Amino acid sequence: MILTAACIALTGVMAAYVIWFYQNGLTEETERETYDKYYMMITEDNKSSIWQSVYQGASTRALEENAYVDWLGDTIFEGYGVEELMQIATASGVDGIIVTANENEELTELINEAAEEGIPVVTLYGDNTKSARCSFVGVGSYNMGHEYGRQALEIVRERAQEETDEAGSQPAAEEGGNQGSSVKVAVLVNAYAQDLDQNILCAGIQETIEQEREEDMEIEFSLLSVDDTNAFSVEESIRDIFMEQEIPDIMICLNELTTTCVYQAVVDYNKVGEVNILGYYDSETIIRAIDRNVIYATVAIDTRQMGAFCIDALQEYYELGYTSQYFTADIRLINKDNVAEYLERGEDADEAW
């Protein structure tokens, strides 16, 4: 136990030294400029295109404010968890921390420790409401759920119209064969989520469907758990849905990885046209899937705006001594009607904002 504790302490000291060395190197490498503030961004997934875009937005805004934001996303810190990176950032004495959060008690303590050291913390995308964080930057979960619900109803209407058209072309004895059939809508939720945002989003979807659907619409709403511990576990969860359960007619995905995995499963299991996908984010893969009519639509977040808001919150905190409790990034629906404008902009779909 003593040896283990010593190793952990040594690792923390070494990591803190690396950051200190890198931070001081910034001034040496940029002879003509010295940054006023040094911020650190910590995320769970350093390879996701979402966080890369968020970092680009944060970095651009930071430079406008003569600040520098460092993202612990390189190979030096590969394998470290959010909690460990929080300890490193606090020990390094940075001017501010941006962290993807949840309601984990350990993370609450770490955020409070940073605040006690005079380091403001901004929670990103997921919140930690019990902590001393100075601000939360995220999306309007209920509004996003409302958009998903509206799109699900649009799919149900299109399916009903197709059935009506098919019935009209059949002999009279066969008419009405599809009447009364229900449409199964499933939301793929994170099995281990500890924040309220997912629950609020799902509530928004369900309430929108219940309130805005026509009386003759038969809709079965359900939640399906997905283990998103890593990419492999997500693929396994999606495969189980397609192999062991009755496949939903409409599958609503709440993150980029799940969207991509469901898209691949629909193709692999030859379910294109049978399963409608409502996705999340606007990666190149998702945009092209919409263009090919495999994904019905996706809800995209202005990720660069989200990153800029994180810097705004930290700068505001230093200038005024306080900042807004919440910053909400814009969302936009991408479907077959407007996907062409994203394709024209090539790989960088963020330029569409």
Secondary structure, DSSP 4 states (H G I P E B T S, - for coil): -HHHHHHHHHHHHHHHHHHHHHHHHHHHH-TT---SEEEEEE-S-SS-HHHHHHHHHHHHHHHHTTEEEEES-SGGGTT--HHHHHHHHHHHT-SEEEEE--S-HHHHHHHHHHHHTT--EEEESS--TTS--SEEEEE-HHHHHHHHHHHHHHHHHHHHHHHHHHHHTS-GGGTTTTTTPPEEEEEEEETT--SSHHHHHHHHHHHHHHHHS-TT--EEEEEEEE--SSHHHHHHHHHHHHHHSPPPSEEEE-SHHHHHHHHHHHHHTT-BTTBEEEEES--HHHHHHHHTTSS-EEEEE-HHHHHHHHHHHHHHHHHHS---SEEEE-EEEEETTTHHHHHHTTT-GGGG-
